[in-house]
Amino acid sequence: MSLLPWEGHRKPLMLAPMQGLTNEALRACFIERYRPDVVFTEFVRVQTQSRRRVARTDLAEIKNHRATIPLVVQLIGNNEQSLADAAREVQDVGCRHLNLNLGCPYGRMTTGATGGELLRTPGKLFALLTAMRKVVQGSLSVKCRSGYADGQQLFDLLPLFEESGIDFLILHPRTVEQKYAGTADHGLSAEAVKRTRLPIIANGDINTVATAQKLLTDGGVSGLMIGRGALADPLIFRKIHLLSTDKVEEQQHRAELAEFIFDLIPRYLARFCGERQTLMKLKDILNFIPDDCLQRDLGKLKRAVSINRFEELLTKYFLMV
């Protein structure tokens, strides 16, 4: 049986891990309504100063995952033993799929460099991955930038990833130094497909069905990971699978977004502490909806000071246009 968190014949569409956004409630909404093939946790910090490497709250959330859609737990850390211990703890609560974050451009802990910063020390990176590989019984993957300062660093990293024994690579083809500036260079994604036996999952600036289809066909990637594009258009997973068009009337798009946000409201109220935090989390999502024609009305939603007012405005400007 394949260790991969998707069926071998399918090119999976994955909901990306986005810190502060892809919490348990949002993942549940996508699983029930929009059906990505794989979902990821936000990155889980691995503790080096504590006997318990993963916080109890994180372990409880991982254990609560009951959906048939696979959950991948993304770890962020910089110590071999701590990461291996964390992988054991995650597997002990029932999750088979682990991922190491090598892409976060803000990845530092008090104990040293993490995330994308680790691309500056490939030797240490290899040690971390091999330590994890020894204990991970399911899939082990990496989410990686194309390099720290130079995107061509990717091609020096590919043999390291192969030798360490990971099962697939999620590639965001920007450098760590770029953060989120510029555009993702998916020419690097297509070239990586040619240079490695590892399945390559493309990530970064996949905001339209046309872009997705081009990567899957011309780019030859094994699957896609979508983050911001899924918040801007929650139906994008269905549209890609059905080979449908991006073009919808503005009123229909408004209604689709309203249905998505209305579905989140009770989930967020149950998860977060009161209206203020719930509103803050809902408004965070609005920041990822880029349509120029919606910005005026989204601004009105962002100024709402109660859930009731937020719902009134959402109905007025997105359902009753």
BELCORZI-V295054 format. One record per run of one state. SS is the DSSP state (@ for helix, = for strand, . for the rest). FROM is the first residue (numbers start at 1). LEN is the number of residues. Records with the same first field share a line. If there is no record, write none. Layout:
SS=FROM-LEN  FROM-LEN
This chain:
.=1-11  16-8  34-4  41-3  46-10  64-6  77-3  93-4  103-5  110-2  114-1  121-1  134-6  148-3  165-3  176-10  196-3  204-5  218-5  227-1  233-3  242-8  272-2  287-5  303-4  320-2
==12-4  38-3  44-2  70-7  97-6  108-2  112-2  140-8  168-8  199-5  223-4
@=24-10  56-8  80-13  115-6  122-12  151-14  186-10  209-9  228-5  236-6  250-22  274-13  292-11  307-13
